Amino acid sequence: MSRTFEQYEAKFKALADRKRLQIMYELTQRGKVCVCDLAEVMDMAQSKLSYHLKILLDANLIQKETDGTWNYYQLNETQINHLLSEELCCVFRSSNTCC
């Protein structure tokens, strides 16, 4: 259970930042996005954006695909759906009626 708590802690820490939420929103709207285009949309230096993307990647909330020298990012919809579903709630329910 400790590992599960660590994973959720990383996810919620990643979500607890306005810039990262904005990044995730842009990925939701645009699908797979090149880091160069995302930097422009976010009006953020690529180094600062990379910092936030790393946190989201480490939390497994986004996915990265490399094509040549460019990195493309998209939401990890499976992980997002887990956070928006009853999965986390099941950790705190006393009955075994879910999941």
N, CA, C and O atoms as a GROMACS GRO file, in nm:
protein
  396
    1MET      N    1   0.082  -0.118   0.000
    1MET     CA    2   0.000   0.000   0.000
    1MET      C    3   0.087   0.126   0.000
    1MET      O    4   0.047   0.229  -0.053
    2SER      N    5   0.204   0.117   0.058
    2SER     CA    6   0.293   0.232   0.065
    2SER      C    7   0.330   0.282  -0.075
    2SER      O    8   0.333   0.402  -0.099
    3ARG      N    9   0.358   0.190  -0.166
    3ARG     CA   10   0.393   0.226  -0.304
    3ARG      C   11   0.275   0.296  -0.374
    3ARG      O   12   0.294   0.392  -0.448
    4THR      N   13   0.156   0.247  -0.349
    4THR     CA   14   0.036   0.308  -0.406
    4THR      C   15   0.022   0.451  -0.357
    4THR      O   16  -0.006   0.542  -0.436
    5PHE      N   17   0.042   0.472  -0.228
    5PHE     CA   18   0.034   0.607  -0.173
    5PHE      C   19   0.140   0.699  -0.233
    5PHE      O   20   0.112   0.816  -0.261
    6GLU      N   21   0.261   0.647  -0.254
    6GLU     CA   22   0.368   0.726  -0.315
    6GLU      C   23   0.330   0.770  -0.456
    6GLU      O   24   0.354   0.884  -0.496
    7GLN      N   25   0.270   0.679  -0.532
    7GLN     CA   26   0.230   0.711  -0.669
    7GLN      C   27   0.123   0.819  -0.672
    7GLN      O   28   0.130   0.913  -0.751
    8TYR      N   29   0.023   0.807  -0.585
    8TYR     CA   30  -0.081   0.909  -0.579
    8TYR      C   31  -0.027   1.041  -0.528
    8TYR      O   32  -0.069   1.147  -0.574
    9GLU      N   33   0.065   1.037  -0.435
    9GLU     CA   34   0.126   1.159  -0.385
    9GLU      C   35   0.196   1.234  -0.498
    9GLU      O   36   0.181   1.356  -0.509
   10ALA      N   37   0.271   1.163  -0.582
   10ALA     CA   38   0.340   1.226  -0.695
   10ALA      C   39   0.240   1.285  -0.794
   10ALA      O   40   0.262   1.394  -0.846
   11LYS      N   41   0.131   1.214  -0.818
   11LYS     CA   42   0.030   1.263  -0.912
   11LYS      C   43  -0.036   1.390  -0.859
   11LYS      O   44  -0.050   1.488  -0.932
   12PHE      N   45  -0.075   1.389  -0.733
   12PHE     CA   46  -0.142   1.506  -0.677
   12PHE      C   47  -0.047   1.625  -0.661
   12PHE      O   48  -0.088   1.740  -0.675
   13LYS      N   49   0.080   1.598  -0.631
   13LYS     CA   50   0.177   1.708  -0.626
   13LYS      C   51   0.195   1.769  -0.764
   13LYS      O   52   0.205   1.890  -0.778
   14ALA      N   53   0.197   1.684  -0.866
   14ALA     CA   54   0.210   1.734  -1.003
   14ALA      C   55   0.089   1.818  -1.041
   14ALA      O   56   0.102   1.918  -1.112
   15LEU      N   57  -0.027   1.778  -0.996
   15LEU     CA   58  -0.150   1.851  -1.028
   15LEU      C   59  -0.167   1.980  -0.947
   15LEU      O   60  -0.248   2.065  -0.983
   16ALA      N   61  -0.091   1.994  -0.841
   16ALA     CA   62  -0.108   2.108  -0.750
   16ALA      C   63  -0.029   2.231  -0.795
   16ALA      O   64   0.027   2.303  -0.713
   17ASP      N   65  -0.026   2.253  -0.926
   17ASP     CA   66   0.045   2.367  -0.980
   17ASP      C   67  -0.034   2.421  -1.099
   17ASP      O   68  -0.068   2.345  -1.190
   18ARG      N   69  -0.061   2.548  -1.099
   18ARG     CA   70  -0.144   2.610  -1.204
   18ARG      C   71  -0.082   2.594  -1.343
   18ARG      O   72  -0.154   2.563  -1.438
   19LYS      N   73   0.049   2.613  -1.355
   19LYS     CA   74   0.115   2.601  -1.486
   19LYS      C   75   0.102   2.458  -1.540
   19LYS      O   76   0.076   2.439  -1.659
   20ARG      N   77   0.120   2.360  -1.453
   20ARG     CA   78   0.108   2.221  -1.499
   20ARG      C   79  -0.036   2.188  -1.538
   20ARG      O   80  -0.059   2.113  -1.632
   21LEU      N   81  -0.131   2.244  -1.466
   21LEU     CA   82  -0.271   2.226  -1.505
   21LEU      C   83  -0.298   2.290  -1.641
   21LEU      O   84  -0.371   2.234  -1.723
   22GLN      N   85  -0.239   2.406  -1.665
   22GLN     CA   86  -0.253   2.472  -1.795
   22GLN      C   87  -0.190   2.389  -1.906
   22GLN      O   88  -0.245   2.378  -2.016
   23ILE      N   89  -0.074   2.330  -1.878
   23ILE     CA   90  -0.008   2.244  -1.975
   23ILE      C   91  -0.098   2.125  -2.009
   23ILE      O   92  -0.116   2.091  -2.126
   24MET      N   93  -0.154   2.064  -1.908
   24MET     CA   94  -0.243   1.950  -1.930
   24MET      C   95  -0.367   1.991  -2.008
   24MET      O   96  -0.415   1.916  -2.093
   25TYR      N   97  -0.418   2.110  -1.981
   25TYR     CA   98  -0.534   2.159  -2.054
   25TYR      C   99  -0.500   2.176  -2.202
   25TYR      O  100  -0.577   2.137  -2.290
   26GLU      N  101  -0.384   2.235  -2.230
   26GLU     CA  102  -0.343   2.253  -2.369
   26GLU      C  103  -0.325   2.118  -2.440
   26GLU      O  104  -0.361   2.104  -2.556
   27LEU      N  105  -0.270   2.021  -2.370
   27LEU     CA  106  -0.256   1.888  -2.428
   27LEU      C  107  -0.393   1.825  -2.454
   27LEU      O  108  -0.411   1.754  -2.553
   28THR      N  109  -0.488   1.852  -2.367
   28THR     CA  110  -0.625   1.802  -2.387
   28THR      C  111  -0.684   1.864  -2.513
   28THR      O  112  -0.749   1.795  -2.592
   29GLN      N  113  -0.661   1.993  -2.532
   29GLN     CA  114  -0.719   2.063  -2.647
   29GLN      C  115  -0.649   2.029  -2.779
   29GLN      O  116  -0.713   2.023  -2.884
   30ARG      N  117  -0.519   2.006  -2.774
   30ARG     CA  118  -0.439   1.993  -2.896
   30ARG      C  119  -0.396   1.851  -2.928
   30ARG      O  120  -0.352   1.825  -3.040
   31GLY      N  121  -0.407   1.758  -2.834
   31GLY     CA  122  -0.359   1.622  -2.859
   31GLY      C  123  -0.208   1.616  -2.842
   31GLY      O  124  -0.154   1.672  -2.748
   32LYS      N  125  -0.142   1.549  -2.933
   32LYS     CA  126   0.004   1.536  -2.927
   32LYS      C  127   0.067   1.666  -2.974
   32LYS      O  128   0.038   1.712  -3.085
   33VAL      N  129   0.154   1.725  -2.891
   33VAL     CA  130   0.210   1.857  -2.920
   33VAL      C  131   0.361   1.854  -2.908
   33VAL      O  132   0.416   1.795  -2.814
   34CYS      N  133   0.427   1.917  -3.002
   34CYS     CA  134   0.572   1.934  -2.998
   34CYS      C  135   0.607   2.032  -2.887
   34CYS      O  136   0.536   2.130  -2.865
   35VAL      N  137   0.716   2.005  -2.820
   35VAL     CA  138   0.756   2.092  -2.709
   35VAL      C  139   0.779   2.235  -2.758
   35VAL      O  140   0.754   2.330  -2.685
   36CYS      N  141   0.826   2.251  -2.881
   36CYS     CA  142   0.850   2.386  -2.935
   36CYS      C  143   0.718   2.462  -2.950
   36CYS      O  144   0.712   2.581  -2.918
   37ASP      N  145   0.613   2.395  -2.996
   37ASP     CA  146   0.483   2.459  -3.009
   37ASP      C  147   0.420   2.486  -2.874
   37ASP      O  148   0.354   2.588  -2.853
   38LEU      N  149   0.440   2.392  -2.781
   38LEU     CA  150   0.384   2.408  -2.647
   38LEU      C  151   0.449   2.526  -2.575
   38LEU      O  152   0.381   2.599  -2.502
   39ALA      N  153   0.578   2.546  -2.595
   39ALA     CA  154   0.647   2.660  -2.534
   39ALA      C  155   0.588   2.791  -2.584
   39ALA      O  156   0.572   2.886  -2.507
   40GLU      N  157   0.556   2.796  -2.711
   40GLU     CA  158   0.496   2.916  -2.768
   40GLU      C  159   0.356   2.940  -2.713
   40GLU      O  160   0.322   3.052  -2.676
   41VAL      N  161   0.275   2.836  -2.709
   41VAL     CA  162   0.138   2.846  -2.659
   41VAL      C  163   0.137   2.888  -2.513
   41VAL      O  164   0.055   2.970  -2.471
   42MET      N  165   0.227   2.832  -2.436
   42MET     CA  166   0.233   2.860  -2.293
   42MET      C  167   0.306   2.992  -2.262
   42MET      O  168   0.304   3.039  -2.149
   43ASP      N  169   0.370   3.049  -2.365
   43ASP     CA  170   0.449   3.170  -2.346
   43ASP      C  171   0.550   3.150  -2.233
   43ASP      O  172   0.557   3.228  -2.138
   44MET      N  173   0.627   3.044  -2.249
   44MET     CA  174   0.719   3.001  -2.144
   44MET      C  175   0.850   2.958  -2.210
   44MET      O  176   0.850   2.898  -2.317
   45ALA      N  177   0.960   2.990  -2.146
   45ALA     CA  178   1.090   2.944  -2.196
   45ALA      C  179   1.091   2.791  -2.197
   45ALA      O  180   1.033   2.727  -2.110
   46GLN      N  181   1.158   2.735  -2.296
   46GLN     CA  182   1.158   2.590  -2.310
   46GLN      C  183   1.221   2.522  -2.187
   46GLN      O  184   1.178   2.413  -2.149
   47SER      N  185   1.320   2.584  -2.125
   47SER     CA  186   1.382   2.526  -2.006
   47SER      C  187   1.282   2.519  -1.890
   47SER      O  188   1.278   2.419  -1.818
   48LYS      N  189   1.204   2.624  -1.872
   48LYS     CA  190   1.102   2.626  -1.765
   48LYS      C  191   0.992   2.524  -1.795
   48LYS      O  192   0.945   2.453  -1.706
   49LEU      N  193   0.951   2.518  -1.922
   49LEU     CA  194   0.850   2.421  -1.963
   49LEU      C  195   0.899   2.279  -1.941
   49LEU      O  196   0.823   2.193  -1.895
   50SER      N  197   1.024   2.253  -1.974
   50SER     CA  198   1.081   2.119  -1.956
   50SER      C  199   1.078   2.076  -1.809
   50SER      O  200   1.055   1.959  -1.779
   51TYR      N  201   1.100   2.171  -1.719
   51TYR     CA  202   1.092   2.144  -1.575
   51TYR      C  203   0.953   2.091  -1.539
   51TYR      O  204   0.940   1.989  -1.471
   52HIS      N  205   0.849   2.160  -1.585
   52HIS     CA  206   0.712   2.120  -1.555
   52HIS      C  207   0.675   1.989  -1.625
   52HIS      O  208   0.607   1.904  -1.568
   53LEU      N  209   0.720   1.972  -1.748
   53LEU     CA  210   0.692   1.848  -1.821
   53LEU      C  211   0.755   1.727  -1.752
   53LEU      O  212   0.696   1.620  -1.748
   54LYS      N  213   0.875   1.746  -1.697
   54LYS     CA  214   0.942   1.636  -1.626
   54LYS      C  215   0.861   1.593  -1.504
   54LYS      O  216   0.848   1.473  -1.478
   55ILE      N  217   0.807   1.687  -1.432
   55ILE     CA  218   0.725   1.653  -1.315
   55ILE      C  219   0.600   1.576  -1.359
   55ILE      O  220   0.564   1.477  -1.296
   56LEU      N  221   0.536   1.621  -1.466
   56LEU     CA  222   0.418   1.551  -1.517
   56LEU      C  223   0.453   1.413  -1.570
   56LEU      O  224   0.376   1.318  -1.553
   57LEU      N  225   0.569   1.402  -1.634
   57LEU     CA  226   0.615   1.271  -1.682
   57LEU      C  227   0.644   1.176  -1.566
   57LEU      O  228   0.603   1.060  -1.568
   58ASP      N  229   0.714   1.226  -1.465
   58ASP     CA  230   0.748   1.143  -1.349
   58ASP      C  231   0.622   1.094  -1.277
   58ASP      O  232   0.622   0.985  -1.219
   59ALA      N  233   0.516   1.174  -1.282
   59ALA     CA  234   0.389   1.135  -1.220
   59ALA      C  235   0.306   1.048  -1.314
   59ALA      O  236   0.197   1.003  -1.278
   60ASN      N  237   0.358   1.024  -1.434
   60ASN     CA  238   0.292   0.940  -1.533
   60ASN      C  239   0.159   1.001  -1.582
   60ASN      O  240   0.069   0.928  -1.624
   61LEU      N  241   0.147   1.133  -1.576
   61LEU     CA  242   0.025   1.199  -1.620
   61LEU      C  243   0.030   1.237  -1.767
   61LEU      O  244  -0.073   1.261  -1.830
   62ILE      N  245   0.152   1.243  -1.823
   62ILE     CA  246   0.168   1.267  -1.965
   62ILE      C  247   0.266   1.164  -2.022
   62ILE      O  248   0.336   1.096  -1.948
   63GLN      N  249   0.267   1.155  -2.154
   63GLN     CA  250   0.358   1.064  -2.222
   63GLN      C  251   0.442   1.144  -2.320
   63GLN      O  252   0.399   1.248  -2.371
   64LYS      N  253   0.564   1.095  -2.345
   64LYS     CA  254   0.655   1.162  -2.436
   64LYS      C  255   0.692   1.068  -2.549
   64LYS      O  256   0.717   0.949  -2.528
   65GLU      N  257   0.695   1.122  -2.670
   65GLU     CA  258   0.738   1.048  -2.787
   65GLU      C  259   0.846   1.132  -2.854
   65GLU      O  260   0.828   1.251  -2.878
   66THR      N  261   0.958   1.070  -2.885
   66THR     CA  262   1.068   1.141  -2.949
   66THR      C  263   1.070   1.106  -3.097
   66THR      O  264   1.064   0.990  -3.136
   67ASP      N  265   1.079   1.211  -3.179
   67ASP     CA  266   1.090   1.194  -3.324
   67ASP      C  267   1.206   1.280  -3.370
   67ASP      O  268   1.194   1.402  -3.384
   68GLY      N  269   1.319   1.216  -3.394
   68GLY     CA  270   1.440   1.291  -3.429
   68GLY      C  271   1.487   1.371  -3.310
   68GLY      O  272   1.516   1.315  -3.205
   69THR      N  273   1.494   1.502  -3.327
   69THR     CA  274   1.540   1.588  -3.217
   69THR      C  275   1.425   1.649  -3.138
   69THR      O  276   1.447   1.719  -3.040
   70TRP      N  277   1.302   1.623  -3.182
   70TRP     CA  278   1.186   1.684  -3.118
   70TRP      C  279   1.114   1.587  -3.026
   70TRP      O  280   1.106   1.467  -3.053
   71ASN      N  281   1.063   1.640  -2.916
   71ASN     CA  282   0.980   1.563  -2.824
   71ASN      C  283   0.835   1.608  -2.837
   71ASN      O  284   0.805   1.727  -2.844
   72TYR      N  285   0.748   1.511  -2.842
   72TYR     CA  286   0.605   1.537  -2.850
   72TYR      C  287   0.539   1.484  -2.724
   72TYR      O  288   0.573   1.374  -2.677
   73TYR      N  289   0.446   1.559  -2.669
   73TYR     CA  290   0.381   1.523  -2.544
   73TYR      C  291   0.231   1.510  -2.565
   73TYR      O  292   0.171   1.579  -2.647
   74GLN      N  293   0.174   1.419  -2.488
   74GLN     CA  294   0.029   1.404  -2.487
   74GLN      C  295  -0.012   1.354  -2.350
   74GLN      O  296   0.069   1.300  -2.275
   75LEU      N  297  -0.140   1.372  -2.318
   75LEU     CA  298  -0.190   1.324  -2.189
   75LEU      C  299  -0.184   1.172  -2.185
   75LEU      O  300  -0.202   1.106  -2.287
   76ASN      N  301  -0.160   1.119  -2.068
   76ASN     CA  302  -0.173   0.976  -2.046
   76ASN      C  303  -0.317   0.955  -2.000
   76ASN      O  304  -0.346   0.957  -1.880
   77GLU      N  305  -0.404   0.934  -2.096
   77GLU     CA  306  -0.547   0.929  -2.066
   77GLU      C  307  -0.583   0.819  -1.968
   77GLU      O  308  -0.676   0.835  -1.889
   78THR      N  309  -0.513   0.708  -1.972
   78THR     CA  310  -0.540   0.599  -1.878
   78THR      C  311  -0.520   0.647  -1.735
   78THR      O  312  -0.604   0.622  -1.649
   79GLN      N  313  -0.410   0.715  -1.710
   79GLN     CA  314  -0.382   0.764  -1.574
   79GLN      C  315  -0.479   0.874  -1.534
   79GLN      O  316  -0.523   0.879  -1.419
   80ILE      N  317  -0.512   0.961  -1.626
   80ILE     CA  318  -0.608   1.068  -1.596
   80ILE      C  319  -0.743   1.006  -1.562
   80ILE      O  320  -0.809   1.050  -1.467
   81ASN      N  321  -0.784   0.906  -1.637
   81ASN     CA  322  -0.912   0.841  -1.610
   81ASN      C  323  -0.912   0.770  -1.474
   81ASN      O  324  -1.015   0.765  -1.407
   82HIS      N  325  -0.798   0.717  -1.433
   82HIS     CA  326  -0.789   0.655  -1.300
   82HIS      C  327  -0.811   0.759  -1.191
   82HIS      O  328  -0.879   0.732  -1.091
   83LEU      N  329  -0.755   0.875  -1.209
   83LEU     CA  330  -0.772   0.980  -1.108
   83LEU      C  331  -0.915   1.032  -1.104
   83LEU      O  332  -0.962   1.077  -1.000
   84LEU      N  333  -0.982   1.027  -1.218
   84LEU     CA  334  -1.118   1.079  -1.226
   84LEU      C  335  -1.223   0.972  -1.199
   84LEU      O  336  -1.343   0.999  -1.206
   85SER      N  337  -1.179   0.853  -1.170
   85SER     CA  338  -1.272   0.743  -1.148
   85SER      C  339  -1.281   0.708  -1.000
   85SER      O  340  -1.231   0.781  -0.914
   86GLU      N  341  -1.343   0.597  -0.972
   86GLU     CA  342  -1.359   0.552  -0.834
   86GLU      C  343  -1.236   0.479  -0.781
   86GLU      O  344  -1.234   0.440  -0.664
   87GLU      N  345  -1.135   0.459  -0.865
   87GLU     CA  346  -1.020   0.381  -0.822
   87GLU      C  347  -0.959   0.433  -0.692
   87GLU      O  348  -0.937   0.355  -0.598
   88LEU      N  349  -0.933   0.562  -0.684
   88LEU     CA  350  -0.874   0.618  -0.562
   88LEU      C  351  -0.971   0.609  -0.446
   88LEU      O  352  -0.931   0.582  -0.333
   89CYS      N  353  -1.099   0.630  -0.474
   89CYS     CA  354  -1.199   0.620  -0.368
   89CYS      C  355  -1.198   0.481  -0.305
   89CYS      O  356  -1.221   0.466  -0.185
   90CYS      N  357  -1.173   0.380  -0.385
   90CYS     CA  358  -1.174   0.243  -0.335
   90CYS      C  359  -1.068   0.219  -0.228
   90CYS      O  360  -1.085   0.134  -0.141
   91VAL      N  361  -0.959   0.295  -0.234
   91VAL     CA  362  -0.854   0.280  -0.134
   91VAL      C  363  -0.907   0.314   0.004
   91VAL      O  364  -0.861   0.260   0.104
   92PHE      N  365  -1.005   0.405   0.010
   92PHE     CA  366  -1.055   0.455   0.137
   92PHE      C  367  -1.194   0.401   0.175
   92PHE      O  368  -1.252   0.447   0.273
   93ARG      N  369  -1.247   0.308   0.100
   93ARG     CA  370  -1.375   0.248   0.137
   93ARG      C  371  -1.351   0.122   0.220
   93ARG      O  372  -1.257   0.046   0.195
   94SER      N  373  -1.436   0.102   0.316
   94SER     CA  374  -1.418  -0.015   0.404
   94SER      C  375  -1.475  -0.141   0.342
   94SER      O  376  -1.435  -0.251   0.380
   95SER      N  377  -1.568  -0.130   0.248
   95SER     CA  378  -1.625  -0.251   0.185
   95SER      C  379  -1.551  -0.282   0.056
   95SER      O  380  -1.479  -0.198   0.001
   96ASN      N  381  -1.569  -0.401   0.009
   96ASN     CA  382  -1.504  -0.446  -0.115
   96ASN      C  383  -1.602  -0.438  -0.233
   96ASN      O  384  -1.601  -0.525  -0.320
   97THR      N  385  -1.686  -0.336  -0.237
   97THR     CA  386  -1.789  -0.328  -0.338
   97THR      C  387  -1.749  -0.249  -0.461
   97THR      O  388  -1.834  -0.225  -0.548
   98CYS      N  389  -1.626  -0.208  -0.471
   98CYS     CA  390  -1.586  -0.130  -0.590
   98CYS      C  391  -1.461  -0.188  -0.651
   98CYS      O  392  -1.398  -0.279  -0.597
   99CYS      N  393  -1.427  -0.134  -0.764
   99CYS     CA  394  -1.307  -0.173  -0.840
   99CYS      C  395  -1.311  -0.319  -0.871
   99CYS      O  396  -1.219  -0.371  -0.935
   0.00000   0.00000   0.00000
